[in-house]
Amino acid sequence: MTTIKLGTRGSKLALIQTKMVEDAIKAANPSVTVEQVIILTSGDWKPQDGEKSLSSAAGGKGQFIKEIELALQDGRIDCGVHSLKDVPTDLPHGMDLSHVLEREDPRDALITRGAATSLADLPHSARLGTSSKRRQFMALHTRPDLSAQILRGNVDTRLAKLADGMVDATFLAVAGLKRMGLEAHISHIMSVEEMLPAAGQGVIGLEIRADDAKTRAVLAPLDHTPTHLAVLAERAMLRVLGASCHTPVGAYAMWTDGGILRLRGAIGMEDGSACYTTDLSDTVATRDQAEALGHRAGRDLMSKAPNDVLRILGICAAA
C-alpha cells in the first residue's frame, strides 16, 4: 500500500480543496492511502495582525506556503496542496509544482453590503476592502473615488467583516465561493474585461519534491494539461516582470479555437492612475511554447509602461 501525505492550510477552503485532491487520487489509484496534514502557516491571518498587508520582506503571499514547503523538504509530507495564485513564481531548490487540477471559474466576485450590483453602482467614496494590489488598482482605475482599505482573513472572516460594516464592498475569487457553496453572497461577477484575474486564480496546484518519483506517478492522472499550459504562460509573464504579491498585475490565459492560447496581462499603479495591457495569442502545444508566450507578454508590458512607472512597481526595465 502506498501512502501519500497531503500538506494543507487549515482554512475551510483549503480543506475543501485538499479533499478534492484526495478524492481524485483515490479515484485514479484505489490502492493508495491518503492522509491530510494540517499546517499552520505564517500567512494565516490572526486578529492580532490587524488590517495590514503581508510583509514583502517576509515573503508576501509566499508566507501562505512557506511552512508547507518546509514540511515537504524534511519529508513530513509528500505533496503540498496550494491555491496556485498564492504560489510565488520561484520555488525553493528541489521543489516542483508538478501537477495542477482543472481550472474552476477564474473570475473575481464583487460582494457588497447594500443594493449595489456592480462596481459602477457603489456609492461615491464607498469603502472597498481588499489586500490585493491587483484588485485595488483595477477597481480604482474604473472608480478612482472609492476608498481602498486593507481587508485580511480567509473567506469566512472577510465576509463577516463586510457584514459587520467594516467596509462597503470587497472582492473574493468566484472559484473559492463556488467550492464553499457561498455563491449566494455574490453581488456581481466581474468579467475578465472588468477585472483581469490573478495568475493561477481558480487553480489548485500540487507541489512535490522534484526527486520524488513515487508521488509524481501517483499524481500524474490528476494533471490537466490545458490548465497547466495556460498557467505556465501566466506565471512566465510574472517571472519576466519579477512580480510579487505587492505588484499590481493581472494575467489570464484562455484557449481559443485550434490550439491557440490567448494571454492577457495588465500592470498599473496601485492608485489606479495608470494601466498598461498586453493581449497576445499563439499556437501552444508544449510547456516551452507556453512559457515563450508568457515571456513575450511580459516584455510587451515592460515596453509599454514608462520607466518611472516600472521603477515604482519594482520592475527592472532592462530585464
TIZA-364931 format. One record per residue (C-alpha): residue in one letter; y, x, z negated; residue number from 1. Coordinates in Angstrom, 1 decimal. Layout:
BEGIN
donu = A&yy = Y&xx = X&zz = Z&loba = NUM;
...
This chain:
BEGIN
donu = M&yy = 0.0&xx = 0.0&zz = 0.0&loba = 1;
donu = T&yy = 3.4&xx = 1.3&zz = 1.0&loba = 2;
donu = T&yy = 6.3&xx = 0.5&zz = -1.4&loba = 3;
donu = I&yy = 9.9&xx = 0.5&zz = -0.2&loba = 4;
donu = K&yy = 12.7&xx = 0.6&zz = -2.8&loba = 5;
donu = L&yy = 16.0&xx = -1.0&zz = -1.7&loba = 6;
donu = G&yy = 19.2&xx = 0.0&zz = -3.4&loba = 7;
donu = T&yy = 21.9&xx = -2.6&zz = -3.6&loba = 8;
donu = R&yy = 25.0&xx = -3.5&zz = -5.5&loba = 9;
donu = G&yy = 24.7&xx = -6.4&zz = -7.9&loba = 10;
donu = S&yy = 27.1&xx = -8.9&zz = -6.5&loba = 11;
donu = K&yy = 25.8&xx = -12.2&zz = -5.4&loba = 12;
donu = L&yy = 26.5&xx = -11.5&zz = -1.7&loba = 13;
donu = A&yy = 24.8&xx = -8.0&zz = -1.9&loba = 14;
donu = L&yy = 21.7&xx = -9.5&zz = -3.5&loba = 15;
donu = I&yy = 21.5&xx = -12.2&zz = -0.8&loba = 16;
donu = Q&yy = 21.8&xx = -9.6&zz = 1.9&loba = 17;
donu = T&yy = 19.2&xx = -7.4&zz = 0.3&loba = 18;
donu = K&yy = 16.8&xx = -10.4&zz = 0.1&loba = 19;
donu = M&yy = 17.4&xx = -10.9&zz = 3.8&loba = 20;
donu = V&yy = 16.2&xx = -7.3&zz = 4.3&loba = 21;
donu = E&yy = 13.3&xx = -7.7&zz = 2.0&loba = 22;
donu = D&yy = 12.1&xx = -10.9&zz = 3.8&loba = 23;
donu = A&yy = 12.5&xx = -9.2&zz = 7.2&loba = 24;
donu = I&yy = 10.4&xx = -6.2&zz = 6.0&loba = 25;
donu = K&yy = 7.7&xx = -8.4&zz = 4.7&loba = 26;
donu = A&yy = 7.6&xx = -10.5&zz = 7.9&loba = 27;
donu = A&yy = 7.2&xx = -7.4&zz = 10.0&loba = 28;
donu = N&yy = 5.0&xx = -5.5&zz = 7.6&loba = 29;
donu = P&yy = 3.0&xx = -7.9&zz = 5.3&loba = 30;
donu = S&yy = 1.2&xx = -5.0&zz = 3.6&loba = 31;
donu = V&yy = 4.5&xx = -3.4&zz = 2.4&loba = 32;
donu = T&yy = 5.7&xx = -3.9&zz = -1.2&loba = 33;
donu = V&yy = 9.4&xx = -4.2&zz = -1.6&loba = 34;
donu = E&yy = 11.4&xx = -3.5&zz = -4.8&loba = 35;
donu = Q&yy = 15.1&xx = -4.1&zz = -5.3&loba = 36;
donu = V&yy = 17.0&xx = -1.6&zz = -7.4&loba = 37;
donu = I&yy = 20.5&xx = -2.8&zz = -8.5&loba = 38;
donu = I&yy = 23.0&xx = 0.0&zz = -8.8&loba = 39;
donu = L&yy = 26.5&xx = -0.3&zz = -10.3&loba = 40;
donu = T&yy = 29.0&xx = 1.4&zz = -8.0&loba = 41;
donu = S&yy = 32.4&xx = 2.8&zz = -8.8&loba = 42;
donu = G&yy = 33.9&xx = 0.5&zz = -6.2&loba = 43;
donu = D&yy = 32.8&xx = -2.7&zz = -8.0&loba = 44;
donu = W&yy = 35.8&xx = -4.5&zz = -9.4&loba = 45;
donu = K&yy = 36.3&xx = -4.8&zz = -13.1&loba = 46;
donu = P&yy = 39.0&xx = -6.8&zz = -14.9&loba = 47;
donu = Q&yy = 40.5&xx = -3.6&zz = -16.4&loba = 48;
donu = D&yy = 41.0&xx = -2.3&zz = -12.9&loba = 49;
donu = G&yy = 43.8&xx = -4.8&zz = -12.3&loba = 50;
donu = E&yy = 45.0&xx = -5.6&zz = -8.8&loba = 51;
donu = K&yy = 45.2&xx = -2.1&zz = -7.2&loba = 52;
donu = S&yy = 43.7&xx = -0.6&zz = -4.1&loba = 53;
donu = L&yy = 40.7&xx = 1.6&zz = -4.2&loba = 54;
donu = S&yy = 41.8&xx = 5.2&zz = -4.6&loba = 55;
donu = S&yy = 41.6&xx = 7.1&zz = -1.3&loba = 56;
donu = A&yy = 41.2&xx = 10.4&zz = -3.3&loba = 57;
donu = A&yy = 38.0&xx = 8.9&zz = -5.0&loba = 58;
donu = G&yy = 36.6&xx = 7.8&zz = -1.6&loba = 59;
donu = G&yy = 38.2&xx = 4.5&zz = -0.8&loba = 60;
donu = K&yy = 35.6&xx = 1.9&zz = 0.3&loba = 61;
donu = G&yy = 33.1&xx = 4.7&zz = 0.1&loba = 62;
donu = Q&yy = 33.0&xx = 4.0&zz = -3.6&loba = 63;
donu = F&yy = 31.0&xx = 0.9&zz = -2.8&loba = 64;
donu = I&yy = 28.1&xx = 3.0&zz = -1.6&loba = 65;
donu = K&yy = 28.5&xx = 6.4&zz = -3.4&loba = 66;
donu = E&yy = 26.1&xx = 5.8&zz = -6.2&loba = 67;
donu = I&yy = 23.6&xx = 4.2&zz = -3.8&loba = 68;
donu = E&yy = 23.7&xx = 7.3&zz = -1.7&loba = 69;
donu = L&yy = 23.2&xx = 9.5&zz = -4.9&loba = 70;
donu = A&yy = 20.1&xx = 7.4&zz = -5.7&loba = 71;
donu = L&yy = 18.9&xx = 8.0&zz = -2.1&loba = 72;
donu = Q&yy = 19.4&xx = 11.7&zz = -2.4&loba = 73;
donu = D&yy = 17.5&xx = 12.0&zz = -5.6&loba = 74;
donu = G&yy = 14.6&xx = 9.8&zz = -4.5&loba = 75;
donu = R&yy = 15.2&xx = 6.8&zz = -6.8&loba = 76;
donu = I&yy = 15.4&xx = 4.5&zz = -3.8&loba = 77;
donu = D&yy = 14.2&xx = 4.7&zz = -0.2&loba = 78;
donu = C&yy = 16.9&xx = 2.7&zz = 1.5&loba = 79;
donu = G&yy = 20.5&xx = 1.7&zz = 0.8&loba = 80;
donu = V&yy = 21.5&xx = -1.8&zz = 1.9&loba = 81;
donu = H&yy = 25.2&xx = -2.0&zz = 2.8&loba = 82;
donu = S&yy = 27.8&xx = -4.2&zz = 4.3&loba = 83;
donu = L&yy = 28.4&xx = -1.9&zz = 7.3&loba = 84;
donu = K&yy = 32.2&xx = -2.4&zz = 7.2&loba = 85;
donu = D&yy = 32.2&xx = -0.6&zz = 3.8&loba = 86;
donu = V&yy = 30.4&xx = 2.5&zz = 5.1&loba = 87;
donu = P&yy = 32.6&xx = 5.5&zz = 6.0&loba = 88;
donu = T&yy = 32.0&xx = 7.0&zz = 9.4&loba = 89;
donu = D&yy = 31.0&xx = 10.4&zz = 8.0&loba = 90;
donu = L&yy = 27.8&xx = 10.2&zz = 5.9&loba = 91;
donu = P&yy = 26.7&xx = 12.8&zz = 3.4&loba = 92;
donu = H&yy = 24.4&xx = 15.6&zz = 4.8&loba = 93;
donu = G&yy = 20.9&xx = 14.4&zz = 5.1&loba = 94;
donu = M&yy = 21.7&xx = 10.7&zz = 5.3&loba = 95;
donu = D&yy = 21.2&xx = 8.5&zz = 8.3&loba = 96;
donu = L&yy = 22.5&xx = 5.0&zz = 9.0&loba = 97;
donu = S&yy = 19.2&xx = 4.4&zz = 10.7&loba = 98;
donu = H&yy = 19.0&xx = 0.6&zz = 11.3&loba = 99;
donu = V&yy = 21.2&xx = -2.5&zz = 11.5&loba = 100;
donu = L&yy = 20.3&xx = -6.1&zz = 11.4&loba = 101;
donu = E&yy = 21.6&xx = -8.6&zz = 14.0&loba = 102;
donu = R&yy = 25.3&xx = -9.3&zz = 13.5&loba = 103;
donu = E&yy = 26.5&xx = -12.5&zz = 11.8&loba = 104;
donu = D&yy = 29.9&xx = -14.0&zz = 12.8&loba = 105;
donu = P&yy = 32.3&xx = -11.1&zz = 12.7&loba = 106;
donu = R&yy = 35.5&xx = -13.0&zz = 12.2&loba = 107;
donu = D&yy = 37.8&xx = -13.4&zz = 9.2&loba = 108;
donu = A&yy = 38.3&xx = -16.7&zz = 7.4&loba = 109;
donu = L&yy = 41.7&xx = -17.8&zz = 6.1&loba = 110;
donu = I&yy = 41.4&xx = -19.7&zz = 2.8&loba = 111;
donu = T&yy = 44.4&xx = -21.5&zz = 1.3&loba = 112;
donu = R&yy = 45.2&xx = -23.4&zz = -1.8&loba = 113;
donu = G&yy = 47.3&xx = -26.1&zz = -0.1&loba = 114;
donu = A&yy = 47.1&xx = -28.1&zz = 3.1&loba = 115;
donu = A&yy = 47.7&xx = -25.2&zz = 5.5&loba = 116;
donu = T&yy = 45.0&xx = -24.8&zz = 8.1&loba = 117;
donu = S&yy = 46.4&xx = -21.8&zz = 9.9&loba = 118;
donu = L&yy = 48.5&xx = -18.7&zz = 9.3&loba = 119;
donu = A&yy = 51.4&xx = -20.5&zz = 11.0&loba = 120;
donu = D&yy = 51.1&xx = -23.4&zz = 8.6&loba = 121;
donu = L&yy = 51.6&xx = -21.3&zz = 5.4&loba = 122;
donu = P&yy = 55.0&xx = -21.9&zz = 3.7&loba = 123;
donu = H&yy = 57.7&xx = -19.4&zz = 4.1&loba = 124;
donu = S&yy = 57.2&xx = -16.4&zz = 1.8&loba = 125;
donu = A&yy = 53.7&xx = -17.6&zz = 0.8&loba = 126;
donu = R&yy = 51.8&xx = -15.1&zz = -1.3&loba = 127;
donu = L&yy = 48.9&xx = -13.6&zz = 0.7&loba = 128;
donu = G&yy = 46.3&xx = -11.9&zz = -1.3&loba = 129;
donu = T&yy = 44.2&xx = -9.1&zz = 0.3&loba = 130;
donu = S&yy = 43.2&xx = -5.5&zz = -0.4&loba = 131;
donu = S&yy = 42.6&xx = -4.9&zz = 3.3&loba = 132;
donu = K&yy = 45.3&xx = -2.9&zz = 5.1&loba = 133;
donu = R&yy = 43.9&xx = -4.2&zz = 8.4&loba = 134;
donu = R&yy = 44.2&xx = -7.9&zz = 7.3&loba = 135;
donu = Q&yy = 47.7&xx = -7.2&zz = 5.9&loba = 136;
donu = F&yy = 49.1&xx = -5.5&zz = 9.0&loba = 137;
donu = M&yy = 47.7&xx = -8.1&zz = 11.4&loba = 138;
donu = A&yy = 48.9&xx = -11.1&zz = 9.2&loba = 139;
donu = L&yy = 52.4&xx = -9.6&zz = 8.7&loba = 140;
donu = H&yy = 52.6&xx = -8.8&zz = 12.4&loba = 141;
donu = T&yy = 52.4&xx = -12.5&zz = 13.0&loba = 142;
donu = R&yy = 54.1&xx = -13.7&zz = 9.8&loba = 143;
donu = P&yy = 56.5&xx = -11.0&zz = 8.6&loba = 144;
donu = D&yy = 57.9&xx = -13.4&zz = 6.0&loba = 145;
donu = L&yy = 54.7&xx = -13.5&zz = 4.0&loba = 146;
donu = S&yy = 54.5&xx = -11.7&zz = 0.6&loba = 147;
donu = A&yy = 51.4&xx = -9.5&zz = 0.7&loba = 148;
donu = Q&yy = 49.8&xx = -8.8&zz = -2.7&loba = 149;
donu = I&yy = 46.7&xx = -6.8&zz = -3.6&loba = 150;
donu = L&yy = 43.7&xx = -9.0&zz = -4.5&loba = 151;
donu = R&yy = 40.5&xx = -7.4&zz = -5.6&loba = 152;
donu = G&yy = 37.0&xx = -8.6&zz = -6.5&loba = 153;
donu = N&yy = 33.8&xx = -9.9&zz = -5.0&loba = 154;
donu = V&yy = 33.8&xx = -13.2&zz = -3.1&loba = 155;
donu = D&yy = 33.5&xx = -15.5&zz = -6.1&loba = 156;
donu = T&yy = 36.2&xx = -13.6&zz = -8.0&loba = 157;
donu = R&yy = 38.7&xx = -13.8&zz = -5.2&loba = 158;
donu = L&yy = 38.0&xx = -17.5&zz = -4.7&loba = 159;
donu = A&yy = 38.6&xx = -18.1&zz = -8.4&loba = 160;
donu = K&yy = 41.8&xx = -16.1&zz = -8.4&loba = 161;
donu = L&yy = 43.0&xx = -18.2&zz = -5.4&loba = 162;
donu = A&yy = 42.1&xx = -21.4&zz = -7.2&loba = 163;
donu = D&yy = 44.0&xx = -20.2&zz = -10.3&loba = 164;
donu = G&yy = 47.1&xx = -19.8&zz = -8.3&loba = 165;
donu = M&yy = 47.4&xx = -16.0&zz = -8.3&loba = 166;
donu = V&yy = 48.0&xx = -16.2&zz = -4.6&loba = 167;
donu = D&yy = 48.6&xx = -19.0&zz = -2.0&loba = 168;
donu = A&yy = 46.1&xx = -17.7&zz = 0.6&loba = 169;
donu = T&yy = 43.5&xx = -15.0&zz = 1.2&loba = 170;
donu = F&yy = 41.1&xx = -13.8&zz = 3.8&loba = 171;
donu = L&yy = 37.3&xx = -13.3&zz = 3.5&loba = 172;
donu = A&yy = 34.7&xx = -12.4&zz = 6.0&loba = 173;
donu = V&yy = 33.1&xx = -15.5&zz = 7.6&loba = 174;
donu = A&yy = 29.7&xx = -13.7&zz = 7.5&loba = 175;
donu = G&yy = 29.7&xx = -13.4&zz = 3.7&loba = 176;
donu = L&yy = 30.8&xx = -17.0&zz = 3.2&loba = 177;
donu = K&yy = 28.0&xx = -18.2&zz = 5.5&loba = 178;
donu = R&yy = 25.4&xx = -16.2&zz = 3.8&loba = 179;
donu = M&yy = 26.5&xx = -17.6&zz = 0.4&loba = 180;
donu = G&yy = 26.8&xx = -21.1&zz = 1.6&loba = 181;
donu = L&yy = 30.5&xx = -21.3&zz = 1.0&loba = 182;
donu = E&yy = 31.8&xx = -22.3&zz = 4.4&loba = 183;
donu = A&yy = 33.4&xx = -25.4&zz = 2.8&loba = 184;
donu = H&yy = 36.2&xx = -23.1&zz = 1.4&loba = 185;
donu = I&yy = 37.3&xx = -22.0&zz = 4.9&loba = 186;
donu = S&yy = 40.7&xx = -23.4&zz = 5.9&loba = 187;
donu = H&yy = 40.7&xx = -21.7&zz = 9.3&loba = 188;
donu = I&yy = 38.5&xx = -19.2&zz = 11.2&loba = 189;
donu = M&yy = 40.7&xx = -16.5&zz = 12.7&loba = 190;
donu = S&yy = 39.9&xx = -15.9&zz = 16.3&loba = 191;
donu = V&yy = 39.4&xx = -12.3&zz = 17.4&loba = 192;
donu = E&yy = 42.8&xx = -12.6&zz = 19.2&loba = 193;
donu = E&yy = 44.5&xx = -13.7&zz = 16.0&loba = 194;
donu = M&yy = 42.9&xx = -11.0&zz = 13.8&loba = 195;
donu = L&yy = 40.7&xx = -8.2&zz = 15.1&loba = 196;
donu = P&yy = 37.6&xx = -7.7&zz = 12.8&loba = 197;
donu = A&yy = 36.9&xx = -4.6&zz = 10.9&loba = 198;
donu = A&yy = 34.4&xx = -2.1&zz = 12.5&loba = 199;
donu = G&yy = 30.9&xx = -3.3&zz = 11.5&loba = 200;
donu = Q&yy = 32.1&xx = -6.6&zz = 10.0&loba = 201;
donu = G&yy = 29.2&xx = -9.1&zz = 9.7&loba = 202;
donu = V&yy = 26.5&xx = -6.4&zz = 10.0&loba = 203;
donu = I&yy = 24.0&xx = -5.3&zz = 7.3&loba = 204;
donu = G&yy = 23.4&xx = -1.6&zz = 7.6&loba = 205;
donu = L&yy = 20.4&xx = 0.3&zz = 6.3&loba = 206;
donu = E&yy = 20.8&xx = 3.9&zz = 5.2&loba = 207;
donu = I&yy = 17.9&xx = 6.3&zz = 4.6&loba = 208;
donu = R&yy = 17.2&xx = 10.0&zz = 4.1&loba = 209;
donu = A&yy = 17.2&xx = 11.5&zz = 7.6&loba = 210;
donu = D&yy = 13.8&xx = 13.2&zz = 7.0&loba = 211;
donu = D&yy = 12.1&xx = 10.0&zz = 5.6&loba = 212;
donu = A&yy = 9.8&xx = 9.2&zz = 8.5&loba = 213;
donu = K&yy = 7.8&xx = 6.6&zz = 6.4&loba = 214;
donu = T&yy = 10.8&xx = 4.5&zz = 5.6&loba = 215;
donu = R&yy = 12.1&xx = 4.8&zz = 9.2&loba = 216;
donu = A&yy = 8.9&xx = 3.5&zz = 10.6&loba = 217;
donu = V&yy = 8.8&xx = 0.5&zz = 8.2&loba = 218;
donu = L&yy = 12.4&xx = -0.4&zz = 9.0&loba = 219;
donu = A&yy = 12.0&xx = 0.0&zz = 12.8&loba = 220;
donu = P&yy = 11.3&xx = -3.6&zz = 13.6&loba = 221;
donu = L&yy = 14.5&xx = -4.7&zz = 11.8&loba = 222;
donu = D&yy = 16.8&xx = -2.8&zz = 14.1&loba = 223;
donu = H&yy = 18.8&xx = -5.0&zz = 16.5&loba = 224;
donu = T&yy = 19.7&xx = -2.8&zz = 19.5&loba = 225;
donu = P&yy = 22.6&xx = -4.8&zz = 20.9&loba = 226;
donu = T&yy = 24.3&xx = -4.9&zz = 17.5&loba = 227;
donu = H&yy = 23.5&xx = -1.2&zz = 16.9&loba = 228;
donu = L&yy = 25.1&xx = -0.1&zz = 20.2&loba = 229;
donu = A&yy = 28.2&xx = -2.3&zz = 19.5&loba = 230;
donu = V&yy = 28.8&xx = -0.9&zz = 16.0&loba = 231;
donu = L&yy = 28.2&xx = 2.7&zz = 17.3&loba = 232;
donu = A&yy = 31.1&xx = 2.2&zz = 19.6&loba = 233;
donu = E&yy = 33.3&xx = 0.7&zz = 16.9&loba = 234;
donu = R&yy = 32.6&xx = 3.4&zz = 14.4&loba = 235;
donu = A&yy = 33.1&xx = 6.1&zz = 17.1&loba = 236;
donu = M&yy = 36.6&xx = 4.8&zz = 17.7&loba = 237;
donu = L&yy = 37.3&xx = 5.0&zz = 13.9&loba = 238;
donu = R&yy = 35.9&xx = 8.6&zz = 13.8&loba = 239;
donu = V&yy = 38.3&xx = 9.7&zz = 16.6&loba = 240;
donu = L&yy = 41.2&xx = 8.3&zz = 14.6&loba = 241;
donu = G&yy = 40.0&xx = 9.7&zz = 11.3&loba = 242;
donu = A&yy = 40.4&xx = 6.2&zz = 10.0&loba = 243;
donu = S&yy = 39.6&xx = 5.3&zz = 6.4&loba = 244;
donu = C&yy = 39.8&xx = 2.0&zz = 4.4&loba = 245;
donu = H&yy = 43.5&xx = 2.8&zz = 4.0&loba = 246;
donu = T&yy = 44.1&xx = 2.9&zz = 7.7&loba = 247;
donu = P&yy = 45.4&xx = -0.5&zz = 9.2&loba = 248;
donu = V&yy = 42.8&xx = -0.6&zz = 12.0&loba = 249;
donu = G&yy = 40.5&xx = -3.2&zz = 13.6&loba = 250;
donu = A&yy = 37.6&xx = -2.6&zz = 16.0&loba = 251;
donu = Y&yy = 35.3&xx = -5.1&zz = 17.7&loba = 252;
donu = A&yy = 32.8&xx = -4.6&zz = 20.5&loba = 253;
donu = M&yy = 31.1&xx = -7.6&zz = 22.2&loba = 254;
donu = W&yy = 28.7&xx = -7.9&zz = 25.0&loba = 255;
donu = T&yy = 29.6&xx = -9.5&zz = 28.3&loba = 256;
donu = D&yy = 27.5&xx = -10.0&zz = 31.4&loba = 257;
donu = G&yy = 25.4&xx = -7.3&zz = 33.0&loba = 258;
donu = G&yy = 25.1&xx = -4.9&zz = 30.0&loba = 259;
donu = I&yy = 28.9&xx = -4.4&zz = 29.8&loba = 260;
donu = L&yy = 30.2&xx = -3.7&zz = 26.3&loba = 261;
donu = R&yy = 33.9&xx = -4.6&zz = 25.7&loba = 262;
donu = L&yy = 35.6&xx = -2.7&zz = 22.9&loba = 263;
donu = R&yy = 38.9&xx = -3.9&zz = 21.5&loba = 264;
donu = G&yy = 40.8&xx = -1.9&zz = 18.9&loba = 265;
donu = A&yy = 44.2&xx = -2.1&zz = 17.1&loba = 266;
donu = I&yy = 46.2&xx = 0.0&zz = 14.8&loba = 267;
donu = G&yy = 49.6&xx = -0.7&zz = 13.3&loba = 268;
donu = M&yy = 52.0&xx = -0.3&zz = 10.4&loba = 269;
donu = E&yy = 51.0&xx = -1.8&zz = 7.1&loba = 270;
donu = D&yy = 54.1&xx = -4.0&zz = 7.0&loba = 271;
donu = G&yy = 53.3&xx = -5.5&zz = 10.4&loba = 272;
donu = S&yy = 56.3&xx = -3.9&zz = 12.1&loba = 273;
donu = A&yy = 54.2&xx = -2.3&zz = 14.9&loba = 274;
donu = C&yy = 50.9&xx = -2.9&zz = 16.6&loba = 275;
donu = Y&yy = 49.1&xx = -0.9&zz = 19.3&loba = 276;
donu = T&yy = 46.0&xx = -2.1&zz = 21.0&loba = 277;
donu = T&yy = 43.2&xx = -1.0&zz = 23.4&loba = 278;
donu = D&yy = 40.8&xx = -3.0&zz = 25.4&loba = 279;
donu = L&yy = 38.1&xx = -1.1&zz = 27.3&loba = 280;
donu = S&yy = 34.8&xx = -2.0&zz = 28.9&loba = 281;
donu = D&yy = 31.9&xx = 0.0&zz = 30.3&loba = 282;
donu = T&yy = 28.2&xx = -0.2&zz = 31.0&loba = 283;
donu = V&yy = 26.3&xx = 0.8&zz = 27.9&loba = 284;
donu = A&yy = 22.6&xx = 1.3&zz = 27.6&loba = 285;
donu = T&yy = 22.3&xx = 4.3&zz = 25.3&loba = 286;
donu = R&yy = 23.8&xx = 5.5&zz = 22.0&loba = 287;
donu = D&yy = 25.7&xx = 8.3&zz = 23.7&loba = 288;
donu = Q&yy = 27.3&xx = 5.8&zz = 26.1&loba = 289;
donu = A&yy = 28.3&xx = 3.5&zz = 23.2&loba = 290;
donu = E&yy = 29.9&xx = 6.4&zz = 21.3&loba = 291;
donu = A&yy = 31.6&xx = 7.6&zz = 24.5&loba = 292;
donu = L&yy = 33.3&xx = 4.2&zz = 24.9&loba = 293;
donu = G&yy = 34.4&xx = 4.4&zz = 21.3&loba = 294;
donu = H&yy = 35.9&xx = 7.9&zz = 21.8&loba = 295;
donu = R&yy = 37.8&xx = 6.7&zz = 24.8&loba = 296;
donu = A&yy = 39.2&xx = 3.7&zz = 22.9&loba = 297;
donu = G&yy = 40.3&xx = 6.0&zz = 20.0&loba = 298;
donu = R&yy = 42.1&xx = 8.4&zz = 22.3&loba = 299;
donu = D&yy = 43.7&xx = 5.5&zz = 24.2&loba = 300;
donu = L&yy = 45.1&xx = 4.1&zz = 20.9&loba = 301;
donu = M&yy = 46.4&xx = 7.5&zz = 20.0&loba = 302;
donu = S&yy = 48.1&xx = 7.8&zz = 23.4&loba = 303;
donu = K&yy = 50.0&xx = 4.5&zz = 22.8&loba = 304;
donu = A&yy = 51.2&xx = 5.0&zz = 19.3&loba = 305;
donu = P&yy = 54.3&xx = 7.2&zz = 18.8&loba = 306;
donu = N&yy = 53.7&xx = 10.5&zz = 16.9&loba = 307;
donu = D&yy = 55.8&xx = 9.4&zz = 13.9&loba = 308;
donu = V&yy = 53.6&xx = 6.3&zz = 13.5&loba = 309;
donu = L&yy = 50.4&xx = 8.4&zz = 13.8&loba = 310;
donu = R&yy = 51.8&xx = 10.7&zz = 11.1&loba = 311;
donu = I&yy = 52.5&xx = 7.8&zz = 8.8&loba = 312;
donu = L&yy = 48.9&xx = 6.5&zz = 9.4&loba = 313;
donu = G&yy = 47.5&xx = 9.9&zz = 8.8&loba = 314;
donu = I&yy = 46.2&xx = 10.2&zz = 12.3&loba = 315;
donu = C&yy = 46.4&xx = 13.7&zz = 14.0&loba = 316;
donu = A&yy = 47.9&xx = 13.3&zz = 17.4&loba = 317;
donu = A&yy = 46.1&xx = 16.4&zz = 18.6&loba = 318;
donu = A&yy = 42.6&xx = 15.1&zz = 17.8&loba = 319;
